[in-house]
Amino acid sequence: MTPRLQIVAILVTLALFFIVFELVRRRRLMERYALLWLFSTVVLLGLSIWSDALSRLSDAIGVRYGPSALFAVAFGFVLMLLLHFSLVLSRLSDQSKVLAQEVGRLREKVDRLESDRQRLLAEADERDAEHETADAH
């Protein structure tokens, strides 16, 4: 890898690292997701800094050009993150459906109790009116 390309790779991964860190600090990214991003950037930063490790990795996976191996590793991390987020999204979707059903059941129960309360109040008012008319006679 050329020194200029190595510097660009280091700067990009450092920028990503600090962006993720800042998002966590501002509470816009949860820590459990930030760990995945931070781990990814640390690995990419390590491969960017130690070009010998990148050369060994590219030889091991059969890639002739080292920066292409770095791109392949980054792409692998992106796929891993996408799979993880798909799993989280599926779980949240299921939980939302269950919560919506529970809210519907509770709303129906509250409506039923409210109508029973209104009916009982009306009956009590009728009895009071009957007692008042009976007492008047």
C-alpha positions as CSV (number, residue, x, y, z in Angstrom):
1,M,0.0,0.0,0.0
2,T,1.3,3.4,-0.9
3,P,2.0,5.8,2.0
4,R,-0.6,8.3,0.7
5,L,-3.2,5.6,0.5
6,Q,-2.2,4.3,4.0
7,I,-2.6,7.9,5.4
8,V,-6.0,8.2,3.8
9,A,-7.1,4.8,5.2
10,I,-5.9,5.8,8.7
11,L,-7.6,9.2,8.6
12,V,-10.9,7.7,7.4
13,T,-10.9,5.0,10.1
14,L,-10.0,7.5,12.8
15,A,-12.7,9.8,11.6
16,L,-15.2,7.0,11.8
17,F,-14.0,6.0,15.2
18,F,-14.4,9.6,16.5
19,I,-17.8,10.0,14.9
20,V,-19.1,6.8,16.6
21,F,-17.5,7.9,19.9
22,E,-19.2,11.4,19.6
23,L,-22.6,9.8,18.7
24,V,-22.4,7.7,21.9
25,R,-21.4,10.7,24.0
26,R,-24.4,12.6,22.7
27,R,-26.6,9.5,23.4
28,R,-27.6,9.2,19.8
29,L,-26.1,5.7,19.4
30,M,-26.6,3.1,22.1
31,E,-23.5,1.5,23.6
32,R,-24.2,-2.0,22.5
33,Y,-24.3,-0.9,18.8
34,A,-21.4,1.4,19.2
35,L,-19.3,-1.6,20.4
36,L,-19.7,-3.3,17.0
37,W,-18.8,-0.1,15.2
38,L,-15.8,0.6,17.4
39,F,-14.5,-3.0,17.1
40,S,-14.8,-2.7,13.3
41,T,-12.9,0.6,13.2
42,V,-10.2,-0.7,15.5
43,V,-9.6,-3.7,13.2
44,L,-9.6,-1.5,10.1
45,L,-7.3,1.0,11.8
46,G,-4.9,-1.8,12.8
47,L,-4.9,-3.1,9.2
48,S,-4.4,0.4,7.9
49,I,-1.5,1.1,10.2
50,W,0.3,-2.2,10.0
51,S,0.6,-2.8,6.3
52,D,2.5,-6.0,6.9
53,A,-0.6,-7.5,8.6
54,L,-2.7,-6.3,5.6
55,S,-0.2,-7.9,3.2
56,R,-0.4,-11.2,5.1
57,L,-4.2,-11.0,5.1
58,S,-4.4,-10.3,1.4
59,D,-2.0,-13.2,0.7
60,A,-4.1,-15.5,2.9
61,I,-7.4,-14.7,1.1
62,G,-5.8,-14.6,-2.3
63,V,-6.1,-10.9,-3.0
64,R,-3.1,-9.3,-5.0
65,Y,-3.7,-5.7,-4.0
66,G,-3.6,-5.0,-0.2
67,P,-6.1,-2.1,-0.1
68,S,-8.6,-4.4,-1.8
69,A,-8.3,-6.8,1.1
70,L,-8.9,-3.8,3.5
71,F,-12.0,-3.0,1.5
72,A,-13.1,-6.7,1.7
73,V,-12.6,-6.7,5.5
74,A,-14.6,-3.4,5.7
75,F,-17.3,-4.9,3.5
76,G,-17.4,-8.0,5.7
77,F,-18.0,-5.8,8.8
78,V,-20.7,-3.9,7.0
79,L,-22.5,-7.2,6.2
80,M,-22.1,-8.4,9.8
81,L,-23.6,-5.1,11.0
82,L,-26.5,-5.3,8.6
83,L,-27.3,-8.9,9.7
84,H,-27.1,-7.8,13.3
85,F,-29.4,-4.8,12.7
86,S,-31.8,-7.0,10.7
87,L,-32.1,-9.4,13.7
88,V,-32.7,-6.5,16.1
89,L,-35.3,-5.0,13.8
90,S,-37.1,-8.3,13.5
91,R,-37.2,-8.7,17.3
92,L,-38.4,-5.1,17.7
93,S,-41.1,-5.6,15.1
94,D,-42.4,-8.7,16.9
95,Q,-42.3,-6.9,20.3
96,S,-44.2,-3.9,18.7
97,K,-46.9,-6.3,17.4
98,V,-47.3,-7.9,20.8
99,L,-47.4,-4.5,22.5
100,A,-50.1,-3.2,20.0
101,Q,-52.2,-6.3,20.7
102,E,-51.9,-5.8,24.5
103,V,-52.8,-2.1,24.2
104,G,-55.8,-3.1,22.1
105,R,-56.9,-5.6,24.8
106,L,-56.4,-3.1,27.6
107,R,-58.2,-0.4,25.6
108,E,-61.2,-2.7,25.1
109,K,-61.2,-3.6,28.8
110,V,-61.1,0.1,29.8
111,D,-63.9,0.8,27.5
112,R,-66.0,-2.0,28.9
113,L,-65.3,-0.9,32.5
114,E,-66.1,2.7,31.6
115,S,-69.4,1.6,30.1
116,D,-70.2,-0.5,33.1
117,R,-69.4,2.4,35.4
118,Q,-71.7,4.7,33.3
119,R,-74.5,2.1,33.5
120,L,-74.1,1.7,37.3
121,L,-74.1,5.5,37.8
122,A,-77.2,5.8,35.6
123,E,-78.9,3.0,37.6
124,A,-77.9,4.7,40.9
125,D,-79.3,8.0,39.7
126,E,-82.6,6.3,38.8
127,R,-82.8,4.7,42.2
128,D,-82.1,8.1,43.9
129,A,-84.8,9.7,41.7
130,E,-87.3,6.9,42.6
131,H,-86.5,7.4,46.3
132,E,-86.9,11.1,46.1
133,T,-90.4,10.7,44.4
134,A,-91.4,8.1,47.0
135,D,-90.3,10.3,49.8
136,A,-92.2,13.3,48.3
137,H,-95.5,11.3,48.4
